[in-house]
């Protein structure tokens, strides 16, 4: 069982930046890909960005050029640097871990991101 703990969410003005962190603990034997999804009220959960153990990344079109995902395998931590935040970005951001971007086996509790205009 993998435990994921997120941090770094908060309130920021449009155009501002936030950095999210997610630390993994527990059994990480089957974990190749870690990443971030987000879910806004009334909307489906959507992929934001993922990164494999080898460093291959996958981004949603809506965040390309603004968000950067990175990973420290030694610390079992994944980061999401979010720049130029827009009014459409607010959501609960959930850390994910699994076999691939689309096969997620563990979720964090989420951290809230709010953007004020």
JOFEN-V581617 format. One record per residue. N is the residue number from 1. RES is the residue in three letters. D_CENTER is the distance of its C-alpha to the mean C-alpha in whole Angstrom. Layout:
n=N res=RES d_center=D_CENTER
n=N res=RES d_center=D_CENTER
This chain:
n=1 res=UNK d_center=19
n=2 res=UNK d_center=16
n=3 res=UNK d_center=15
n=4 res=UNK d_center=11
n=5 res=UNK d_center=11
n=6 res=UNK d_center=9
n=7 res=UNK d_center=10
n=8 res=UNK d_center=11
n=9 res=UNK d_center=11
n=10 res=UNK d_center=14
n=11 res=UNK d_center=16
n=12 res=UNK d_center=17
n=13 res=UNK d_center=19
n=14 res=UNK d_center=19
n=15 res=UNK d_center=19
n=16 res=UNK d_center=17
n=17 res=UNK d_center=14
n=18 res=UNK d_center=12
n=19 res=UNK d_center=10
n=20 res=UNK d_center=7
n=21 res=UNK d_center=8
n=22 res=UNK d_center=8
n=23 res=UNK d_center=11
n=24 res=UNK d_center=13
n=25 res=UNK d_center=16
n=26 res=UNK d_center=19
n=27 res=UNK d_center=20
n=28 res=UNK d_center=18
n=29 res=UNK d_center=20
n=30 res=UNK d_center=19
n=31 res=UNK d_center=15
n=32 res=UNK d_center=15
n=33 res=UNK d_center=11
n=34 res=UNK d_center=8
n=35 res=UNK d_center=5
n=36 res=UNK d_center=2
n=37 res=UNK d_center=5
n=38 res=UNK d_center=7
n=39 res=UNK d_center=11
n=40 res=UNK d_center=14
n=41 res=UNK d_center=17
n=42 res=UNK d_center=19
n=43 res=UNK d_center=17
n=44 res=UNK d_center=15
n=45 res=UNK d_center=12
n=46 res=UNK d_center=11
n=47 res=UNK d_center=8
n=48 res=UNK d_center=6
n=49 res=UNK d_center=6
n=50 res=UNK d_center=7
n=51 res=UNK d_center=10
n=52 res=UNK d_center=13
n=53 res=UNK d_center=15
n=54 res=UNK d_center=17
n=55 res=UNK d_center=15
n=56 res=UNK d_center=15
n=57 res=UNK d_center=12
n=58 res=UNK d_center=11
n=59 res=UNK d_center=10
n=60 res=UNK d_center=11
n=61 res=UNK d_center=15
n=62 res=UNK d_center=14
n=63 res=UNK d_center=12
n=64 res=UNK d_center=14
n=65 res=UNK d_center=15
n=66 res=UNK d_center=13
n=67 res=UNK d_center=10
n=68 res=UNK d_center=10
n=69 res=UNK d_center=8
n=70 res=UNK d_center=10
n=71 res=UNK d_center=11
n=72 res=UNK d_center=14
n=73 res=UNK d_center=15
n=74 res=UNK d_center=18
n=75 res=UNK d_center=16
n=76 res=UNK d_center=14
n=77 res=UNK d_center=11
n=78 res=UNK d_center=8
n=79 res=UNK d_center=7
n=80 res=UNK d_center=6
n=81 res=UNK d_center=9
n=82 res=UNK d_center=10
n=83 res=UNK d_center=14
n=84 res=UNK d_center=16
n=85 res=UNK d_center=14
n=86 res=UNK d_center=16
n=87 res=UNK d_center=18
n=88 res=UNK d_center=16
n=89 res=UNK d_center=12
n=90 res=UNK d_center=13
n=91 res=UNK d_center=11
n=92 res=UNK d_center=10
n=93 res=UNK d_center=6
n=94 res=UNK d_center=6
n=95 res=UNK d_center=5
n=96 res=UNK d_center=7
n=97 res=UNK d_center=10
n=98 res=UNK d_center=13
n=99 res=UNK d_center=16
n=100 res=UNK d_center=14
n=101 res=UNK d_center=11
n=102 res=UNK d_center=13
n=103 res=UNK d_center=15
n=104 res=UNK d_center=13
n=105 res=UNK d_center=15
n=106 res=UNK d_center=13
n=107 res=UNK d_center=10
n=108 res=UNK d_center=10
n=109 res=UNK d_center=12
n=110 res=UNK d_center=9
n=111 res=UNK d_center=9
n=112 res=UNK d_center=11
n=113 res=UNK d_center=11
n=114 res=UNK d_center=15
n=115 res=UNK d_center=16
n=116 res=UNK d_center=20
n=117 res=UNK d_center=22
